[in-house]
Amino acid sequence: MALLCLDVGSTWTKAVLVGADGAVLGGAQHPTTPPEVLHGVTAVADELGAGDAQFLVCSSAGGGLRLAVVGQERLVSAEAGYRAALSAGARIVHVCAGELDGAGVRRLRAAKPDVVLLVGGTDGGDTSVLLHNARRIAANRLRCPIVLAGNVEARDAALAMLRSTGRTVVPTGNVLPDVGELAPGPARAAIREVFLRHVIGGKGLSRGPRFRRLVRAVTPDAVLSGVSRLAPMVAERHETGAVLVVDVGGATTDVYSAVSAQWQSAFERTVTLPPDRRTVEGDLGMRWSAPGVVGEAEAERLVSEGEIGLLRHEAARRAHDVDWIPSGVDESEVDATLAGLAAVLALRRHLRLTEGQLGPGGAGLLVLSGGVFRHADPDRLASVRSRLVADPVLRPVLRHAEVVVDTGCVLAPAGLLAEAGHVDIADALLAYSVSRWHGDGPPKGEPCPSDSDSRPAASATARSHSGSEV
C-alpha cells in the first residue's frame, strides 16, 4: 500500500506519495486552507489519486512550535534544556536561568511560548530553584502547557503545584540526570506529545479532531529524524558520518546536523550536545527576513561596498512584497545571492553552537533545501556552492563535503515513515536519494512539489517541477 506523506505548513500543504519499495510515486501541493486545513489535504490527495493511501502528516502551520526553557544555572541545566530542545523540532523563543522574579515572568510571557520546558538540577541535587520557578509559574497568568524535566527529587512537588492551578503539565525524565550527562530523549518525546495533543488543537487550523489525530510530528522534528537516518548512509561513502542540511525559507533559515554513531566522539564538556540537532535563524530568510540577511552579511563583511546598496534595496523590496516572484535573470541572481548569504550565516551560527562536534573529518554531505535551490539553474547553484566551501569559517567543516540539493523533498517523508514504523521504506527512500545525489541510479518517480518561495503554482494545485543538483 502507498503512503502519502504530507507537510501542512502555514502557506502551503505539500504531499509526497511513496510506494512500498521507497519509490517516490508523485508530488503535489495546495495552498494551506485555514480555518479548515483538511480541505488542502484532501485536494493534494485527490490530485495524486491517493485517497486509499495511509496518511502520515507533519505540520508547522500556525508558526510551528514556540518553546521557552526555564532552568537553574545558565551554563548547566538551562543549557541542557536548550540543547535538548534543539532536537525536538521547536523554535526556541526564550531561555532563562535562576529564580524567576516578576520581571523574569513578564519576559517569559512576552515571548509567547506554546510550551515551557521547566528544568533544574541533577537528580538528587538542589531542588530549591526548580520548586521556586514552579511556584512562580503556577501563580502567574502563563497558561501554556509545561514539560517538567528536572530533578526527580522535586518532580512530585513541582507537579502538584502546577496542576493545582489547572495547568497542563507533562512530567518526564531529567534532561540532566548527572553532571555532564545529557538525556534529551524523554523531554523530546514529551514536547512532541504536548505539541500533538494540546498545541495543534489550539492553532485554529481545523474545526474537528481529525487533523489533530493525523498529525504525527512538528515538521522540523520529522526532518531531523530523516537527517539522523541519513547520517549512517553518508558514513558508508565518506570518511565522516556527519550530515548538514540548510533549509532557506521566506522567513527563517533552519540548519540540521547529525552524526553517525560510529563517528561520535567523547567530548570533555559540562553539557554534551545530542548527535542530531537543529537551529532556527528567525532573522534570515528570502522574503520577510531578507533585510536581516543583508544587515548580518554586512556586519560579518561577506559583501563588498559595491554590492551592499543593491542588496539593501532588493531585500527591502522582497520584505515589502513577500509574494513577489523574480521574473528575469538579474532578479533570480539576486535571489541566489541572498540564499547563499543566508546559508553561510546560518551555518556559521549552527557551527558555533556545535563547537566542532561533527567528527574529525567535518561534514561528508551538505544538503541544500528550499525552493530557491530546487529551482535554480546549474550556474547559480555552482555560485552558491563556491560561496559556501570558500567561506573561511565553513571551509574546515566543508572541505570534504559533497554539496547537493534535495530536489525530492525526501527528508520529512523519511522521518515520518520511520516514526510510523516503516523503517525499511524510509531507508529505501533515503538510499535512493543518496544514490541519485551521487549519480549512481536513474531518475525514479516524481521530484518535490514546486515551492512557492521561488515560482508560482500554475493553479490551485501544482504538479512538481524538476530541480537541479550540484
C-alpha positions as CSV (number, residue, x, y, z in Angstrom):
1,M,0.0,0.0,0.0
2,A,1.2,3.5,-0.8
3,L,1.9,6.1,1.9
4,L,1.0,9.8,1.5
5,C,3.5,12.0,3.4
6,L,2.1,15.4,4.0
7,D,3.7,18.6,5.3
8,V,1.0,21.1,6.3
9,G,2.7,24.5,6.5
10,S,1.4,28.0,7.2
11,T,1.3,28.8,3.5
12,W,1.5,25.5,1.5
13,T,0.4,21.9,2.0
14,K,2.9,19.6,0.3
15,A,2.5,15.9,-0.4
16,V,4.8,13.1,-1.5
17,L,3.4,9.7,-2.4
18,V,5.8,6.9,-1.5
19,G,5.5,3.3,-2.7
20,A,6.2,0.2,-0.5
21,D,9.7,0.0,-2.1
22,G,10.6,3.6,-1.2
23,A,9.9,4.9,-4.7
24,V,8.5,8.4,-5.0
25,L,5.3,8.0,-7.0
26,G,4.3,11.6,-7.2
27,G,4.2,15.0,-5.5
28,A,1.7,17.8,-5.3
29,Q,1.0,21.0,-3.3
30,H,-2.0,23.2,-2.5
31,P,-2.3,26.4,-0.5
32,T,-3.0,25.7,3.1
33,T,-6.6,26.3,3.9
34,P,-7.3,27.5,7.5
35,P,-9.6,27.5,9.3
36,E,-10.0,24.0,7.8
37,V,-6.7,22.7,6.6
38,L,-8.2,19.4,5.7
39,H,-9.5,20.9,2.5
40,G,-5.9,21.4,1.3
41,V,-5.0,17.9,2.5
42,T,-7.9,16.4,0.5
43,A,-7.0,18.4,-2.6
44,V,-3.4,17.0,-2.8
45,A,-4.6,13.5,-2.0
46,D,-7.2,13.7,-4.8
47,E,-4.6,15.1,-7.3
48,L,-2.3,12.2,-6.6
49,G,-5.1,9.6,-6.6
50,A,-4.1,8.7,-3.0
51,G,-7.4,8.6,-1.3
52,D,-6.8,5.0,-0.2
53,A,-3.2,5.6,0.9
54,Q,-2.1,5.7,4.5
55,F,-1.8,9.4,5.6
56,L,1.3,10.5,7.5
57,V,1.2,14.2,8.4
58,C,3.6,16.7,10.0
59,S,2.8,20.3,10.4
60,S,4.4,23.7,11.1
61,A,1.3,25.6,10.4
62,G,0.4,28.4,12.8
63,G,4.0,29.3,13.3
64,G,5.2,25.8,14.3
65,L,6.1,25.1,17.9
66,R,7.4,28.0,20.1
67,L,9.3,26.8,23.1
68,A,10.8,28.5,26.2
69,V,13.3,27.0,28.5
70,V,13.4,27.8,32.3
71,G,16.4,26.4,34.1
72,Q,18.5,26.6,37.2
73,E,22.0,27.7,36.0
74,R,22.6,29.3,32.6
75,L,25.7,27.1,31.8
76,V,24.3,23.8,33.2
77,S,20.6,23.0,33.5
78,A,19.3,25.8,31.3
79,E,21.9,24.9,28.7
80,A,20.9,21.2,28.9
81,G,17.3,22.1,28.4
82,Y,18.2,24.3,25.5
83,R,20.3,21.6,23.8
84,A,17.6,19.0,24.4
85,A,15.0,21.4,22.8
86,L,17.3,21.7,19.7
87,S,16.4,18.1,18.8
88,A,12.7,18.5,19.5
89,G,11.7,20.4,16.4
90,A,10.8,23.6,18.3
91,R,11.7,27.2,17.7
92,I,13.4,28.3,21.0
93,V,12.0,31.8,21.7
94,H,13.3,32.3,25.3
95,V,15.9,30.9,27.7
96,C,16.2,32.0,31.3
97,A,18.0,30.7,34.4
98,G,17.9,31.1,38.1
99,E,15.0,32.1,40.3
100,L,12.2,33.8,38.4
101,D,11.3,37.2,39.6
102,G,8.5,39.5,38.4
103,A,10.5,40.9,35.5
104,G,11.6,37.4,34.5
105,V,8.0,36.1,34.4
106,R,7.0,39.1,32.3
107,R,9.8,38.4,29.8
108,L,8.7,34.8,29.7
109,R,5.1,35.7,29.0
110,A,6.2,38.3,26.4
111,A,7.9,35.5,24.4
112,K,4.5,33.9,23.9
113,P,5.7,30.3,24.0
114,D,3.4,27.4,23.1
115,V,5.3,25.2,25.6
116,V,7.6,25.8,28.6
117,L,10.3,23.3,29.3
118,L,10.9,23.6,33.0
119,V,14.2,22.1,34.1
120,G,16.7,22.4,37.0
121,G,19.2,20.4,39.0
122,T,20.7,17.0,38.6
123,D,18.9,14.0,40.1
124,G,19.5,14.1,43.9
125,G,20.9,17.6,43.8
126,D,19.4,21.0,44.7
127,T,15.7,21.3,44.4
128,S,15.1,24.9,45.6
129,V,15.3,26.7,42.2
130,L,13.1,24.3,40.4
131,L,10.4,24.4,43.1
132,H,10.7,28.2,43.2
133,N,10.2,28.5,39.5
134,A,7.3,26.1,39.5
135,R,5.6,28.1,42.2
136,R,6.1,31.4,40.3
137,I,4.7,30.0,37.1
138,A,1.7,28.5,38.9
139,A,0.9,31.8,40.5
140,N,1.0,33.8,37.2
141,R,-1.0,34.1,34.0
142,L,1.2,31.9,31.8
143,R,-1.3,29.3,30.7
144,C,0.6,27.3,28.1
145,P,1.4,23.6,28.7
146,I,4.6,22.7,30.7
147,V,7.0,19.9,30.2
148,L,8.6,19.2,33.6
149,A,12.1,17.6,33.0
150,G,14.2,18.5,36.1
151,N,15.5,16.9,39.3
152,V,13.4,13.8,40.0
153,E,13.5,14.6,43.8
154,A,11.5,17.7,43.2
155,R,9.2,16.4,40.4
156,D,6.2,15.4,42.5
157,A,6.1,18.6,44.5
158,A,6.5,20.8,41.4
159,L,3.9,18.8,39.5
160,A,1.4,19.2,42.4
161,M,1.9,23.0,42.5
162,L,1.4,23.4,38.7
163,R,-1.5,21.1,38.4
164,S,-3.3,22.7,41.4
165,T,-3.9,25.7,39.2
166,G,-5.3,23.7,36.3
167,R,-2.3,23.8,34.1
168,T,-1.4,21.1,31.6
169,V,1.8,19.5,32.8
170,V,3.7,16.5,31.3
171,P,6.4,15.2,33.7
172,T,9.3,13.3,32.2
173,G,12.9,12.3,32.8
174,N,15.5,14.8,33.8
175,V,17.4,16.3,30.8
176,L,20.5,16.4,33.0
177,P,20.4,13.4,35.3
178,D,24.0,13.8,36.3
179,V,26.8,16.4,35.6
180,G,27.9,16.0,32.0
181,E,25.1,13.5,31.2
182,L,22.6,14.9,28.8
183,A,19.5,12.8,28.3
184,P,17.3,14.6,25.7
185,G,15.1,11.7,24.6
186,P,12.4,11.8,27.3
187,A,12.0,15.5,27.0
188,R,11.9,15.4,23.3
189,A,9.1,12.8,23.4
190,A,7.2,14.8,25.9
191,I,7.5,18.0,23.9
192,R,6.1,16.1,20.9
193,E,3.2,14.8,22.9
194,V,2.3,18.3,24.1
195,F,2.5,19.6,20.6
196,L,0.3,16.9,19.2
197,R,-2.3,16.8,21.9
198,H,-2.5,20.4,23.1
199,V,-0.9,22.8,20.7
200,I,-2.1,21.7,17.3
201,G,-5.7,21.9,18.5
202,G,-5.2,25.5,19.7
203,K,-3.8,26.9,16.4
204,G,-7.2,27.3,14.8
205,L,-6.3,25.1,11.9
206,S,-9.2,22.7,11.8
207,R,-12.7,22.6,13.2
208,G,-12.7,18.9,14.2
209,P,-10.4,16.4,15.8
210,R,-9.4,14.5,12.6
211,F,-6.5,16.8,11.7
212,R,-5.1,16.6,15.3
213,R,-5.3,12.8,15.1
214,L,-3.5,12.8,11.7
215,V,-0.5,14.9,12.7
216,R,2.4,12.8,14.0
217,A,5.1,15.4,14.4
218,V,6.1,19.0,14.1
219,T,7.7,19.3,10.6
220,P,11.2,20.2,11.8
221,D,11.1,17.1,14.1
222,A,10.3,14.9,11.1
223,V,13.1,16.5,9.1
224,L,15.6,15.9,11.9
225,S,14.5,12.3,12.1
226,G,15.2,11.9,8.4
227,V,18.6,13.7,8.7
228,S,19.5,11.3,11.6
229,R,18.8,8.3,9.4
230,L,20.8,9.8,6.6
231,A,24.0,10.1,8.6
232,P,25.0,6.3,8.6
233,M,24.4,6.2,4.9
234,V,26.8,9.0,4.4
235,A,29.3,7.2,6.7
236,E,29.4,4.3,4.2
237,R,30.6,6.6,1.4
238,H,32.7,9.2,3.2
239,E,35.4,9.5,5.8
240,T,32.8,11.1,8.1
241,G,29.3,10.3,9.0
242,A,28.3,13.9,9.6
243,V,25.4,15.5,7.6
244,L,24.5,19.1,7.4
245,V,21.2,20.4,6.0
246,V,20.4,24.1,5.4
247,D,16.8,25.0,4.6
248,V,16.4,28.6,3.4
249,G,12.7,29.7,3.5
250,G,10.9,33.0,3.2
251,A,11.0,33.9,6.9
252,T,13.6,31.6,8.6
253,T,16.7,29.6,7.7
254,D,16.9,26.2,9.5
255,V,20.1,24.2,9.9
256,Y,20.1,20.5,10.8
257,S,23.1,18.3,11.6
258,A,23.5,14.7,12.5
259,V,26.5,12.5,13.3
260,S,26.6,8.7,12.6
261,A,27.0,6.7,15.8
262,Q,30.3,5.2,14.6
263,W,31.8,8.7,14.3
264,Q,30.5,10.2,17.6
265,S,33.3,11.1,19.9
266,A,33.5,11.7,23.7
267,F,33.9,15.5,24.3
268,E,35.1,16.9,27.6
269,R,32.2,19.3,28.3
270,T,29.8,20.2,31.1
271,V,26.9,19.5,28.8
272,T,27.4,17.4,25.7
273,L,25.4,18.1,22.5
274,P,23.0,15.5,21.2
275,P,24.2,13.8,18.0
276,D,21.3,15.3,16.0
277,R,20.2,18.9,16.4
278,R,18.5,21.9,14.7
279,T,18.9,25.6,14.9
280,V,16.4,28.2,13.6
281,E,17.5,31.7,12.5
282,G,14.4,33.9,12.5
283,D,16.2,36.9,11.1
284,L,17.5,35.1,7.9
285,G,15.1,34.5,5.1
286,M,14.3,35.2,1.4
287,R,11.3,37.4,1.9
288,W,10.1,38.6,5.3
289,S,13.7,38.4,6.7
290,A,15.7,39.4,3.7
291,P,16.8,42.7,5.3
292,G,18.2,40.7,8.1
293,V,20.4,38.7,5.7
294,V,21.9,41.8,4.2
295,G,22.4,43.5,7.6
296,E,24.1,40.5,9.0
297,A,26.2,39.9,5.9
298,E,27.4,43.5,6.0
299,A,28.3,43.1,9.7
300,E,30.3,39.9,9.0
301,R,31.9,41.5,5.9
302,L,30.5,38.9,3.5
303,V,29.6,41.5,0.8
304,S,31.6,44.3,-0.8
305,E,30.7,48.0,-0.6
306,G,29.8,47.9,-4.2
307,E,27.2,45.2,-3.6
308,I,25.6,46.4,-0.4
309,G,23.4,49.2,-1.9
310,L,21.7,47.0,-4.4
311,L,21.2,44.2,-1.9
312,R,19.6,46.5,0.7
313,H,17.2,47.8,-2.0
314,E,16.3,44.3,-3.2
315,A,15.9,42.9,0.3
316,A,13.6,45.8,1.3
317,R,11.6,45.1,-1.9
318,R,11.2,41.4,-1.0
319,A,10.2,42.1,2.6
320,H,7.6,44.6,1.5
321,D,6.0,42.2,-1.0
322,V,6.6,38.7,0.3
323,D,4.7,37.1,-2.6
324,W,7.0,38.7,-5.2
325,I,8.5,36.3,-7.7
326,P,11.6,37.0,-9.7
327,S,10.9,37.4,-13.4
328,G,14.3,37.9,-15.0
329,V,17.9,36.7,-14.9
330,D,19.1,39.6,-12.8
331,E,16.3,39.2,-10.2
332,S,16.9,35.5,-9.9
333,E,20.6,36.2,-9.5
334,V,19.8,38.4,-6.5
335,D,17.7,35.7,-5.0
336,A,20.6,33.2,-5.4
337,T,22.9,35.7,-3.7
338,L,20.6,36.2,-0.8
339,A,20.1,32.5,-0.4
340,G,23.8,31.8,-0.4
341,L,24.4,34.5,2.2
342,A,21.6,33.2,4.4
343,A,23.1,29.7,4.1
344,V,26.6,30.9,5.1
345,L,25.3,32.9,8.0
346,A,23.0,30.2,9.4
347,L,25.7,27.5,9.0
348,R,28.2,29.7,10.8
349,R,25.8,30.2,13.8
350,H,25.0,26.5,13.9
351,L,28.7,25.5,13.9
352,R,29.4,28.0,16.7
353,L,26.9,26.0,18.8
354,T,28.3,22.6,17.8
355,E,31.9,23.7,18.6
356,G,33.4,21.2,16.2
357,Q,31.3,18.2,17.3
358,L,30.9,16.9,13.7
359,G,33.6,14.3,13.9
360,P,37.3,14.6,12.9
361,G,36.6,14.9,9.1
362,G,33.8,17.6,9.3
363,A,30.7,17.1,7.2
364,G,30.6,14.4,4.4
365,L,27.4,15.8,2.9
366,L,25.8,19.2,2.8
367,V,22.2,19.2,1.6
368,L,20.6,22.5,0.4
369,S,16.8,22.6,0.8
370,G,14.3,25.2,-0.2
371,G,12.6,26.3,-3.4
372,V,15.3,28.9,-4.2
373,F,17.8,26.0,-4.5
374,R,15.4,23.5,-6.1
375,H,14.6,25.9,-9.0
376,A,18.0,27.4,-9.5
377,D,20.0,26.7,-12.7
378,P,23.3,24.9,-12.5
379,D,25.4,28.2,-12.8
380,R,23.6,29.7,-9.8
381,L,23.9,26.6,-7.7
382,A,27.6,26.4,-8.6
383,S,28.0,30.0,-7.3
384,V,26.2,29.2,-4.1
385,R,28.4,26.1,-3.6
386,S,31.6,28.2,-4.2
387,R,30.5,30.7,-1.6
388,L,29.9,28.0,1.0
389,V,33.1,26.0,0.5
390,A,35.3,29.1,0.2
391,D,34.0,30.7,3.4
392,P,36.9,30.9,5.8
393,V,34.7,29.8,8.8
394,L,33.0,27.0,7.0
395,R,36.0,25.7,5.0
396,P,37.4,23.4,7.7
397,V,34.0,21.7,8.1
398,L,33.0,21.5,4.4
399,R,36.4,20.7,3.0
400,H,35.4,17.1,2.2
401,A,31.7,17.6,1.9
402,E,29.6,17.0,-1.2
403,V,27.0,19.7,-1.7
404,V,23.7,18.5,-3.2
405,V,20.1,19.8,-3.5
406,D,17.2,17.9,-2.0
407,T,15.1,18.1,-5.2
408,G,13.0,15.1,-4.0
409,C,12.0,16.7,-0.6
410,V,12.7,13.3,1.0
411,L,13.8,14.3,4.5
412,A,10.5,15.0,6.2
413,P,8.8,12.0,4.5
414,A,11.7,9.7,5.6
415,G,11.3,11.0,9.2
416,L,7.5,10.4,9.1
417,L,7.9,6.9,7.7
418,A,10.5,5.9,10.3
419,E,8.5,7.3,13.2
420,A,5.4,5.4,11.9
421,G,7.3,2.1,11.9
422,H,8.0,2.0,8.2
423,V,11.8,2.0,8.8
424,D,12.6,-0.1,5.7
425,I,10.7,2.2,3.4
426,A,12.2,5.2,5.0
427,D,15.7,3.8,4.5
428,A,14.9,2.8,0.9
429,L,13.7,6.3,0.1
430,L,16.9,7.8,1.6
431,A,19.2,5.2,-0.1
432,Y,17.7,6.0,-3.5
433,S,18.2,9.7,-2.8
434,V,21.8,9.2,-1.8
435,S,22.5,7.2,-4.9
436,R,20.8,9.8,-7.1
437,W,22.8,12.6,-5.5
438,H,25.9,10.6,-6.4
439,G,24.7,9.8,-9.9
440,D,24.5,6.0,-9.2
441,G,21.0,5.5,-10.4
442,P,18.4,6.6,-13.0
443,P,15.6,9.0,-12.2
444,K,12.7,7.4,-10.4
445,G,9.3,8.8,-9.6
446,E,8.4,12.5,-9.2
447,P,10.5,15.2,-7.6
448,C,9.3,17.5,-4.9
449,P,6.3,19.7,-5.4
450,S,7.1,23.2,-6.6
451,D,7.9,25.7,-4.0
452,S,6.0,29.0,-3.7
453,D,9.1,30.8,-2.5
454,S,10.6,30.7,-6.0
455,R,7.8,30.3,-8.5
456,P,4.0,30.5,-8.5
457,A,1.9,27.4,-8.8
458,A,0.1,27.1,-12.2
459,S,-3.2,26.5,-10.4
460,A,-4.7,25.8,-7.0
461,T,-2.7,22.6,-7.1
462,A,0.6,22.3,-8.9
463,R,2.4,19.3,-10.2
464,S,6.1,19.1,-9.4
465,H,8.9,20.5,-11.4
466,S,12.4,19.2,-11.7
467,G,15.2,20.9,-9.9
468,S,19.0,20.9,-10.5
469,E,21.6,19.3,-8.4
470,V,25.1,20.4,-7.6
